[in-house]
């Protein structure tokens, strides 16, 4: 079930809210929690009920591992942890990577080893990593007790079940003790307003960018030549499509959780306003960056074993981060590109400190140029993220940067190729430029959702990210003007929801 569907907005969400508050009010908080767990399982089963058993099996086995870790002898705990980690990684690896591994091993050694690709259970990357983090937290002493109902809700809570944020137990489980038993007007006002903004971003900004993206990437996958202008428009359009798709989902998840009095961690904070690639990864998918830091980068040694080892650790973490996004070489290369850019950026900061020029001393013009350069680098890397193969990504990147001279001297001679005549009749160069200008202005100029609602604690934020958060003059307040504006946005979005459009991060 998608957040941007009529079934969710008009049936599932109202029914879940009513059922939860009736249960919590008359039968207690734990009964309300049980209702939320049941509703979350229905939400998950709506996609494919045959895969609910995977989620239930994973919950049951991880509950057993958690109890064993809490009760086990000190000499046994490491073995229990390793078995638990192995179980989770095996489950994830079988569904997500088995076919990819078999294909590449066969190609490398000339074997005929094939594993039929399995449909990827929705959200398996997200809820698997949450469970791994929970087991590790128990092992290091961060969890002292276990409650199966609270754990089940922690794993299945439908606002963050499918595509994050990847929450930690200490962020969410303590909030279950203060779940409201009756609806709170403040939570509904804030939650519904944030959800409305996210829905508008997804339906009216992300989805409307797709017509400039899909034909070009489909053409490249078919081996068709791509022009300079075509390639840049498609790359920029996809950059904004992915931006508003993920930003919209993040807002909707935060808003939905707030209806039940739950505050989720910050996961997205205007990443295209970053002045370097390090800053970008402090703002984009913040909870994944935190996971890679805590469970890959730091265990490898972090920055404690010299400069060279630090850069290698960054590269390894990002390669695994790319592979986490999908079982394809395009994702691995994308992660490697970001790892290389992060290493270069850390090296640049090191040199600046050596000569006494800290980054915060840059004048506005330099910071603007750095922001533009970072955006171009990220957009170029998104081509790998979107392309169906390394070859098709190469076709588009070659066109973008004039490798081989194709369409570089006369980039505007031919705009759309004959394969896209129908699209050309409706969308020309002028309309694409205007659309990119519009979505770019929203991304680069307007305040983000956290800034709009910062007076009302819309999301949890770590101390290490506090310097990222900036103040905005435009603030949300619970008044009639905001209610009318957001109602209009919701109405426009609902009228636009003619076809189901899955979130891009659902495939991960």
N, C-alpha and C positions, 0 to 999 in steps of 0.2 A: 504494500500500500504506500502510495506516495503522498507526501505532505501537500503537494500541489494537485490534488484530485478532489472531485466532488464527493466521493465516498468518504474521504478522510475529513474534509472540512464540515460537511453537512450531516454525516452519520456517526462515524467513529469517534471524533473528538467530542461532540456534545454528549454522546452516550457514555463515554468514558468519564467525563467530568461529573455527570449526574450520578453514575454508579459509584464512583469513588467517594464523593462527598456524602451520599446517603449512607454508604457502608461505614465510613469513618465517623459520621455523626451518631449513628444509632448502635453500631456494633464495635466501635473502637478503631484506633489507629492501625493496628495490625491487620484487621479485616480490610481496611482501606488499602493497605499495602498489598495484600493478597489480590485485591481487585485490580490494582495497577499491574501486577505481575501477569495475571490472566489476560488483561487487555493487551499487554505488550506481546504476549505469545500469539494472540489473535492477529495483531498488527503484523507480526513477522510471518505468520502462516498465510496471510492474504496473498503474499507473493507466490509461495509454493509450500503447501502444507506438508509435502513429503519431506521437507528439510527441517521441520521443527525438531525431529528426533536428534539431529546433530547438535542443535542448541541445548536440548535437554540433557543429552549424553554428556556434553562438555560441562554443563553446570553440575551434574551429579558427580562426575569424576573429579572435577576440581574442588568440589565441596569435600570429598573424601580426602584428597591430598591436603587441603587446608586443615582439616581436623587432625590428620596424621601428623602434620608439621607442628601443630600446637601441642599435641599430646606426646609426641615421640621423644625418645631419649636424644641427648645431644649428639651422640655418635651416629644416630640414624637419620638425622634431619637432612644432611646434605644428600644422602641417597634418595630420600623421599622427594626433595626438591628437584633433583635431576630427572627422576621418573616423571614427575609432574610436568616439567619443562619439555621432556621428550614427547609425552602424550600430546600436549598442545601443539608443538611444532610438527609432529607427525600428522595430526588432523589437518592443520593448515597446509602442510606440504603436499599431502595426498590430493586435496581438492584443487589447490592453486598451482602447484609446481611440478607434480609428477609427470605430466605429459611433456612439459617443457624440458625437464631434465632428461627424460628418455629420448626425446628427439635430438637433443644436442649430444648425448653420449653416443647414440647411434651414428650421428654424422661424424663424430670425432674418431670412433674406432671402427667404422664400417660395419656396424651391426644392424640387425633388423629387429630392434627392440621398440615396440610401440605400446603406449598406454593411452587408451581412449580418453580424450579430454572430458572432465566432469563439469557439469554446470556449477558455477561458483556460488556457494551459499552466500546470500547477502550479508554483508557486515562481518564476515568471518575474520578478516584481518583486524577489525577493530575490537570485537569482543574477545578474540583470542589473546591479543596483547594486553587487554585489561586483566584477564585472568592470570597471565604470566606475571604481570606487575604485582598482583595481589599475593601470589605465592612467594615472590621474592620479598615483598614487604613483611610477610609473616616470618620468613627465614631470618631476616635481619632484625627482627624484634619490633617492627612497626605496627603489628597487629597482635593484640593480646587475647581476643575472644572472637567467636564465630557464631553468627546467627544465620541460619539457612534462608529465612524469609528476606532479611535485609540484603544478604548476598545475592539472592535471585533477582531482587529489584535493582540492585547495583549493576548487574550484568544486562538485564533485559529492558530496563527503562526505555520506553519506545522513542522519546525525543532524541536520544543519542545512540540507539541500538545499531542503526544501519550505517552511519557514516561519521560517527564521533560527535563531539570531541572524545578523545581517549582519556577517560577520567581515572583518577586514582582513588583508592578507597577513602583516604582521609579527607578528600574533597566532598564526597557525596554521602557516604554512609552516616556520618554524624548528623547530616541534615534530616535523615529519616526520623530521628528522635523528636523533631519539631514539626513534622508534617501537619498542615492545618486540617482540622476536622470540619471546618465550615469554610465556604469560599471567602477569600479576602479581596475586597474591592481593589486595593492597591496592586495586588499580584495580577489580577485579571486585567486591570488597566495597562500595566507595564507589559505583561506577557502578550496580550493581544496586539498591542501597538508594535512591539518588536516583531511578532509573527507577521503582521501586515506588511512591514517594510521588507522583510525577507521574502515573502510571497511575491511582492512586486518586483524585487530584484531578479528572482528566478524566472518568472513568467514574462515580464515585460522588458528586461534588459538582457539576461543570458539567452533565453530562447530565441529572441528576435535577432541575435547576432549569428545564429546558426546558418541562415541562408548564404552568408558570405564565406562560411567556413567549409561546409560539407562538399560543395561541388569541386573546389580546388583540391582538397585532400583526396576525394574520390578519384579525380582525374589523375593525380600523381600516383595513386595506387594502381591505376590501370596503365601507367607508363606514358601518359600523355605529356607533352611539353607544357611547362608552366611559365607564364610571362612574369616579368619583374613586378609589375603592378599587382597582378593577380596574387602572387606569392605574398607580398607585403600586406595586402588587404586581408587575405585569409589568416595570416599569422597574427596580425593585430586584432582582427575580429575574434579569433579563438582565444587570444590572451584575455580579452574582456569577457568573452563568454564563460570561460573557466573561472575568472575572477568573480563575476556576479553569481554564477551557479554555486560556487563554494561559499561565498559570502552570504548569499540568500539562504542556503541550507543552514549555515551556522547561526544566522539570526533566527530562523524558524525553530531550530532546536532549543536555543536559549529562551525564546518566547514561550514555547510549549511547556518546557520544564517549569518556568516561572508561574504558570497557571496553577501548579500544584505546590508552589512555595519552594521549589528547588532552584538553586543558582548554579549553573554550569560554569566550568572554567572558560576563560577567554581563549578563543582558537583562531581568531582572524582579526587583524588590526591594520587596515590600509597598507598592505604590503607593497603596492606600487608607488607609495610615497617614500620608499626606502632609498637611502643615499649610497648603499653598497649592498653586496650580496649577503654579508653577515647580518646586516639590518633586515634584509628581506626575510631570512629564515627565523628571525625573532618575531616576525609579524605574520608569516604564512604558516598555516597548520601548526600553531604553537605547541599543541599537545604532542604531535608527532615529533617535532624537534626536541622536545623535552625527553621523550621516550628514547630517541636515538642518543641523546646526550647521556642519560642515566644508565642505559643498558648496553650501549655499544662503545661510545666514545670514551667515557670514564673508565669502564673495565679494561679497555685496551691500553690505558695509561694516560689518556687525556693529553695535557700539556706538561706532564711531570717528567717526561723522559727525553727532553730535548726538542729542538725546533723541527728537525727532520721527522722524528717519530710523531710529533704532533700533527704535521701535515698529512702523514700517512694514515693516522687514525681518523682524521677528518674525511679523507678520501674513502676509507673503508666504510665508515658510518653512512656516507652518502650513497655509496654503491648499494649497500643493503637497503637504504631508504628508497632508492629507485626500484630495486627488486620487490620491495614491499608493495609498491604501487601496481605491479603486474608482472606476470611471467612472460616477458618478452625482452629481447635485446634492446629495443628502443628505450625501455624504462631503465635498464641497466646503464646504458650509455648516458641517458639523461641524468641519472644520479651521479655518474662519473664526471660529467661536465660541471655539475654544481659543486661536486667535491673539489675539482680543480680550481674553480672560481673562488671557492671559500679559502683554499690554501693560498692562492695568489693574494686575496684580500687581506688575510692575516699577515702575509709577508709585507704587504704595503703598509699596514698599520705599524708593523714592527719597525720599518725603515723611518716612518714619520716620527715615531717616538724617539728614535735614535738622533734625529736632527732637531727634536724639540718642537714638532708641529702636530699637536693633538688634533683629531678630526673636528672637534667642536669649534675650533678657531677659524674654520673655513668661512669665507664671506658668502652671502646668499647666492650670488651668481655661480660660484664654484659648486655649492651644494645642489643648485638646480641642474647644472651640467652632470653632476654625479648621479642624480636621480634619473635623468634621461638615459644616461649610459647604462645604469642598472636595469632600467625597464627594457631597453633594447636587448641586453644580454639575456634577461629572463624570457622575453618574447621569443627570441631565437631558439632558446632551449625548449620552449613549449612545443615547437614543431616536432621534436622527437617524441614528446609526450602524446601528441595527437595522432601522429602518423601510424599507419598500419604496419609499416616495415621500415627497416633502416634505409632501403633503397628509395622508397617514396619520400622519406624525410630528406634524403640527399638531393632529390629532384627539387624540392621546394627551397631548401637552403641554398642550393646552387643558383636558383633563380633570384632569390633575395639578394645575394651578394655578388651576382654577376660572374660566378666562376665559369670560365670558358667563354665569357663575353656574351652569352646569350641574353638578348633583350636589354643589355646594359646601355648601349649607345642610343637606342631608340626605344626606351621603355614604354612610351605612350602610343606607339604606332598601332598596336592592336590590343584592345582591352580584354574582351572576353573571347575565348576561342569558340569555334563553331559548335563544340560539344555542349556549350552552355547558352545557346541562343535564346531559349525560353527564359532563362533567368535574366539574360541581358535586356530583354524587353521591359522588364519591370524594375530592375535595379542596375543603375549605371554607376559611373565613377562619381558623379555628384552625390547621389544618395548614399553611397558607401562612405564617402568622406564626411558627410553630415552626420551619419550615424556614429562613426568612430569619434567624431568631435563631441557628440552628445555623451556617449558612454565614457569617453575619456575625461570629460569635465566632471562627471559624477564621481569617478574613481579618484581623480587627482585634486579636485577643488572642494567638494562638499565634505562635511564631517561624516565620520562613520557612525555606526549605530551605537558603539560604546560611548563615543563623545556626546551623542544626542541624549543618552540616558544616564550619563555618568553621575548625576545627582541621586540616582535611585539604585545603585549597585546592580547593574544589569548582568555582570559576570564576575567570576572570581579571577583575580589577577595575581601572579607571583610578584614578589618584590623585585626580582631581576628584570621584570618587564615594566616596572613603574616609570622608568625614564623614557619609555617609548610613548606612554600616554600623554597626550597634549590636550589642553583645554580648548573648548570651542564656544563661541558666542551664541551659536544657535543651539538651544536646549529644548528638549521635550518637557512639556508640563501638562498635567491632566486638565485640559480646558476644551471648550467647544471648538476652537479653531483647529487644534490638532486632531480632534475627533472627526471633524468634517474632512480634513485633508487626507487622513488615513483611510477613512471610509471610501473616499473616491478612489484611492489607490487599490483598495481591496476589490471594489466593484470592477475597475478596469482589468485587474488580474483575473478575476473570476470569469469575466466575459471572454478573456483570451485563452482560457483553459479548454480549448476544443479537443486537443489531443494530449494524451499522457506523455509527458516528457521527463524521463528519469534523470536524476541528478548524476552528473558525470562521476562523482566519487562513489556512487553505488557499485561500480564495477570493481572496486578495490576491496 
